[in-house]
Amino acid sequence: MSQKKLLGIIVVILVAIFGYRIYHNWGLITVHATAEPLSKVIADIQKQGHITLKTDLDPATPITMNVDKVPLTAALNALAESADSSWQLVYVVAPDASAVRVGLIAIEKADSQGSWNLESHSGRNPFESNDSAPLDPRGDVWNVSAPKEATFAGYAEEASWMTNVAFYYPTDWNPPVNSAPSSGVISKSASRLARAASGKSTAIFALLKRAPREFAQNDDPQAAAWSEDRMEEQAKRLPAAQRKVVQAAIEERKADAKLTPEERRAKWIARMGDPDRLGQMIEQMQQRFDRRSPEQKQKMYQRLANLKMQTKGPAQ
């Protein structure tokens, strides 16, 4: 073999190895930050994840997190834990491209004028494992059905219940949708909805201030059915072993939905007495606690101390 051919083979092998490494690590995130400004960490994640990430938090917020070659959703989880916030995939939709740009600015300013609406019904997946990355919401499936009204807002409400995405649009813009968008992966269906409403859209990830938790019971049967569909679709994307566990949990939820509030409470108390289930809950809470920074842990200790004092009442 001539030296020229040998050199050519070596070049091909090196190019193949380099290409494989790029493909294998494409979109994976590595961040090592100790009290780094939020703006810097966001810039790193945007560059590595090839996404747009907006936030309504102070860009100087100190962030401490350490992740190595993890999926985007795992990195966003770690960032949200450090920033004491939450993240979502958001479709910003408006009448035209100029209005979409206004929406991107409004979401960073938390829309102090109230001129934009955030339609969001997703949260932490109750079946999410703490030792694996959450499912990427860009792969969620929207099974378009019959919204409460055939308008953009009506379809956006349905989509936000049936997937883990949010829609951000002007409060004074709610055009009719005469032709329903076809079902499918939300990354395509959301764009179809915007076009059906004669609007423009763009997809971003948003790191937002954590909203106060609401514990009110949702008595809307339509919303409950949409939420159930979301869980069913998410289960299909899980590995076989995990899917079986999740499907059992979904069936348990369906059965609980048929009970009275008193019966549901009795069931919950009984489950809390199950050592295995209680152990899993404690382990999950410990894993989430371990991901927090020392400053966040100190704040949690202080909140617990204050709660304990309130429980005891004023000293006699």
URFENWO-V622820 format. One record per helix or strand of 2 or more residues. SS is the DSSP state (H for helix, E for strand). FROM is the first residue (numbers start at 1). TO is the last residue. If there is no record, write none. Layout:
ss from to
SS FROM TO
SS FROM TO
This chain:
ss from to
H 3 25
E 29 37
H 38 49
E 53 55
E 62 70
H 72 83
E 85 94
H 97 108
E 116 119
H 137 139
E 141 142
H 152 162
E 165 170
E 184 185
H 186 196
E 200 209
H 221 236
H 240 257
H 261 272
H 275 290
H 294 312
